[in-house]
Amino acid sequence: ESVIQFDEGFNVITGESGSGKSLILKAIRFCLGQKVNKSFVGHWGTQAVVRMELQGDWPKDLLPELKSDSGRYIIHRVLREKSSQCF
């Protein structure tokens, strides 16, 4: 499990070629509902799991169907070879 915390304001992701910068962006887009190629699952398993925790009021602008009394949102999406689920 990897955790990335973005702070308010400007954030930068840097790294060498092949270190996973684009994969981070793909994972965020996947968690927010974008369709992905089944190759996203990879060669080492049968599923890909992405979990995002969002705080504040701005997630409602992206996903108006989200409900929260605390301003904390957790999105958990699972991609399998033949299906996808979002929680």
C-alpha positions in Angstrom: 0.0 0.0 0.0 1.3 3.5 -0.9 0.0 6.7 0.5 0.4 10.1 -1.2 -0.8 13.2 0.6 -1.4 16.3 -1.4 -1.4 19.6 0.5 -3.4 22.7 -0.2 -1.9 24.7 -3.0 0.7 23.6 -5.6 2.0 20.0 -5.5 4.6 18.4 -7.8 5.3 14.8 -8.6 8.8 14.2 -9.8 10.9 11.1 -10.6 12.9 9.2 -13.2 11.4 7.7 -16.3 9.5 4.6 -15.4 9.1 5.5 -11.7 5.3 5.6 -11.8 4.3 9.2 -12.1 1.8 8.5 -14.9 0.4 5.5 -13.0 -0.5 7.8 -10.1 -2.5 10.0 -12.4 -4.2 6.9 -14.0 -5.1 5.6 -10.6 -6.7 8.9 -9.6 -8.7 9.1 -12.8 -9.7 5.4 -12.4 -10.9 6.1 -8.9 -13.0 9.1 -10.1 -14.8 6.9 -12.7 -12.7 6.9 -15.9 -12.7 3.7 -17.8 -9.3 2.0 -18.0 -7.7 -0.7 -20.1 -7.8 -4.1 -18.4 -4.0 -4.0 -18.6 -4.2 -1.7 -15.6 -4.6 -4.9 -13.5 -1.0 -5.8 -14.4 0.9 -9.0 -14.7 1.1 -9.9 -11.0 -2.5 -10.3 -9.9 -6.1 -10.7 -10.8 -7.4 -7.2 -9.7 -6.4 -3.6 -9.1 -7.6 -1.7 -6.1 -7.5 2.0 -5.7 -8.7 3.9 -2.5 -8.8 7.6 -2.2 -9.6 9.7 0.8 -10.7 13.3 0.0 -11.4 16.1 2.4 -13.2 19.4 2.2 -16.2 20.5 0.1 -14.6 20.4 -3.3 -15.2 16.7 -4.0 -18.9 17.5 -4.3 -18.1 19.6 -7.4 -16.4 16.5 -9.1 -18.9 13.9 -7.9 -22.2 15.6 -6.8 -23.7 12.2 -5.7 -21.2 12.0 -2.8 -22.7 12.5 0.6 -20.8 13.4 3.8 -21.6 15.1 7.1 -18.0 15.4 8.1 -16.5 16.6 4.8 -14.5 13.4 4.4 -15.0 11.1 1.4 -13.5 7.7 0.8 -13.7 6.3 -2.7 -12.7 2.6 -3.2 -12.7 1.1 -6.7 -11.8 -2.5 -7.7 -11.0 -3.5 -11.2 -11.1 -7.2 -12.1 -10.5 -8.9 -15.4 -14.3 -8.8 -16.3 -15.8 -6.3 -13.9 -15.4 -3.1 -11.9 -16.9 -2.0 -8.6 -16.9 1.3 -6.9 -17.7 2.0 -3.2 
